[in-house]
Structures are given as C-alpha cells and as structure tokens.
C-alpha cells in the first residue's frame, strides 16, 4: 500500500488539463455574450442595478464590464482588456471583448482534438503581427495642411464613435462640439482640461460649450446677492486662504486677567481679517475665488466695494480657471500683484436649469473648456457623458496618430481575407489556426448585422466577394441593410483603435490558452471568528 500524500490544504480545489482549459474558454464566451448585443449603431443598451439599487443604463463595453462583478478568474482578463482599451483609446471596448471571446471560440475545437495550446499561441501571435503590418500598410493619413479638411475628418471620427451610443440622433450637433473642445487644448491634449458639468432639465440640444471655465455657484453667505454678477476684463485673485473669523475656543487656550485684554484679542483677530481684505481690495482684484470658505463679514465687505467672491471652489475648477485665465493660487495676500492674478474678457453668473453657474469667457490663453450637459433623466446624462468621453478620446487619438481606417467591419473583413490568403502559403497546423483567427475577425461585421436584425450570412457573403475582388473598404451599411464603401461613407476610425483592440484581444486569448491548471485555496478563517471556539467568551472555561 502506498501511503497517501497530502500536498495541498484540505478544501483546496484544483482542476487541470484539457477540461480546465475548455471551462475557461466557456467562461470567457459567457462574458463576451454579455456585451455582444451592444455593438454598433443598432446595439441595445444594458440596464445594470448595483447592490445599492442605483441603476446604470449603458452601451459602453468598459462601463458594463466594470459594473459586473465577475468572479471567474479567467474571465477577469476580459474585463481588464476592456478597461485598458478604455484608458488607452477610449472607444472600441465592446469590440475588444468580442474579439477575444471569438478567438477562443474558434480555437476550442482544435483544443478538444488535442492540438497543444502553445502551437495555437504561436500561430495567434504570428497572425496578430501580420494584421498590424497590414493595418499600417493600408491606413490613410489625414493631411493637416488644409484646416477645413482636417477638421472635417476629425468630425467624422467623432461621429463614428458616437454612432453606437445613445446620442447618435444628435451626433451632428455633438461632433462639432467635441472637435471644438479638443482643438482648444494645448499640444499635450490633457483630458482633465475638458470639464463636463451635468445640469438636469432641458433638452440635449441645450448643451453648451464654454470657451473657458464654468462652475456651479458655491455656498454663499448674506451679502452675496448684493454683489455685481458680471464684469468686463476683471482681475481675478485665486486664493487658498480662509477669509472668516475663527471661533476662539477651537484654536488655542488664552488665559486673560481682565476683560480689556480679552477685547484686545478679539480686536486683533478682526484687525487681521480686515487687513487681509484691505490688501485684496487694494490689489484691484474684482473677483476673489478661494478654495477655503469666505465668511459673511468678508462677503459683506466685498459687496460694499462692488467685488465678487466665491469660497469653497472645488480644486479641479480652480486649476482649470488658472489654465484659462492665468495667475496662480496664493496662500498669502501679501503678494497680490498683476502677474499673480488672472484675467478674462467677461465674467458673468447665469442661471442654467435650477442651478446658477459662474462663467469665465474670452480667456486670453484658454487651454481649457467646459461642456455644460443638459438632459432629462440622471441616467441619460451619465450615459451622454460617457459617450462624449469616448468621442473626445477618439478625436485626441486621431490628432496624435493621424492614420485612419474605415469602420463598420470593413477593416476586419480586409484583414480576414488577407490572413486567409497568407495561411494557404503556410504548411502544418499553423495554416488551420491562422485560418481560425481570420474567421474570428468576422465576428465584428457579423455582430453588426445581427444587432440590426439583418441576415448576417447573406451580407457577409457579399462582403467576402467584394473584398476578394479587391475593394478593401467595403463594410456593413446599417442604414440600408446592405454593404457599402465605408471610407466613402465617412465611417472612419483611428487605426490605433483597431491595432490596440487586436493586440489586447490576442494577448488575452493567449493568456487564457496558456493556463492549464487552476488551484483555488480554501477560504481562510471562514466559520469561527478570530479562531475562538464558539460558546466561549470572557475567559470562561470550556
């Protein structure tokens, strides 16, 4: 009798071999099926309710993936690639997950027949490199010489990114706004310099783009309403100082012998405050913004002198104000001079919906802008914000990498045809596996057809025929239930989106294929609290 060897702690689950790989592939397909129907202009939206009962309606692959609590370890990689695509490119999150799921689905029969997973991985890596070379070869560069053409091509990229979102009906209105917003930024194109403020009420068309900064009116004290609400060419002081009296007991313990001495302390404190206020007034500043509260005495003081003040301004808004109006945030009033103060052509306070907003417009070196979103429901505005975020990211990408390809499944079909041709020149198993990769690429146009309710087999056959004849930009035409030259129809995407999607998807697929054993440790310390046996406490004997 051989003695039994106990290697792992009791309760550890371990599964390995082919069955393990197949189960991982199945889990990834389940994840891909979650977002499958959200692809494309006719994609449906998902309503996800989290544990607090808050509902999110979204069409954005990455958002849906984040909201799902995925516990399966292999399927988590798909969630991660969706997040990375969202962070890197902003759009194409659904496509990434779909591609990865489909790459695994196509390889599943080969795995079941006993093809080694390393062979598959090698073939997939090879196919991905071929795809990327091909994309770079056929991508079209947008010329930056002609301003109007360049702008139009950026707008087309923005419109393509928005066509699959909730706001696709208003994409003509929004695409101009998105391109305007991105063109206002400086060369590094920092995302956080585009502020998005949401105000419930009104229609989507009431959304406005402010060339400069807009933020919500902050908490204010008495005397605020007496302050003027609009200025031309004001000086703006940006402070990080509290302009209010402290309650004495909070700060220090002062022992006084008689009341007169106490009075001196109080006077000193008022003196300090008024001293600060005088300096601010003498500097010629007309608008005072502070990160810390501005109290009622100060508010009253400013309104007597026709100055405007706002305390407790959020930090990001203050940063954007600096970017727009110049100046810097000061922590002392001793250094207020023209070089440290900002300025803008016009400041005003406007009512938008139920909130009041402070607008700084006509800023001299504005490298920032604010989008004030309007819309009916809260969820609807959240989704609009996500859609705009995707479109903004796409325009940024198109400006940095000026190569574009046709969307709508055109580039996928071209790559698929190219890989098929290449695979026929390769002997051995790789031929079949690169063929599987080529077949997996067709999932994008196929899903576009399925989501719109077209006959996908029929349309894919037409597409294969066109691509075989050498029409490389033919893709699905959603509007007319047919195929069309999508480059001609202006369905454009930055080539970087596609390259990133392909690399991320094939890396995820290779990662999942290279796992052949999963070991789950038992949950530690499940039942008993802190290792104390039940029924004993306070040192009682057993």
ABEGO torsion letter per residue (X at the ends): XBBBBBABBBGBBBBBEAAAAAAAAAAAAAAAAAAAAABEAABBBBBBBBAAGBBBBBABAAAAAAABBBABAAAAAAAAAAAAAAAAAGBGAAAAAAAAAAAAAAAAAAAAAGBBAAAAAAAAAAAAAAAAAAAAAABBBBBAABAAAAAAAAAAAAAAAAAABAAAAAAAAAAAAAAAAAAABBAAGBAAABBBBBBBEEBAAABBBBBEBBBBBBBBBBGAAABBABBBGBBBBBBBBBBBBBBAAAABBBBBABAAAAAAAAAAAAAAAAAAAAAAAAAGBABBBBABBBBAAAAAAAAAAGBBBBBGBBAAAAAAAAAAAEEBBBABAAABBAAABBBBABBBBBBBEABBBBBBBGBABBABBBBBBBEABAAAAAAAAAAAAAAAAAAAAAAABABBBBBGGAAAAAAAAAAAAAAAABBEAAAAAAAAAAAAAAAAAAAAAAAAGBBAAAAAAAAAAAAAAGBAABBBBAAAGBBBBAAAAGBBBBAAAAAAAAAAAAAAAAAAAABABBBBBBBBGAABBGGBBBGBBGGBBX
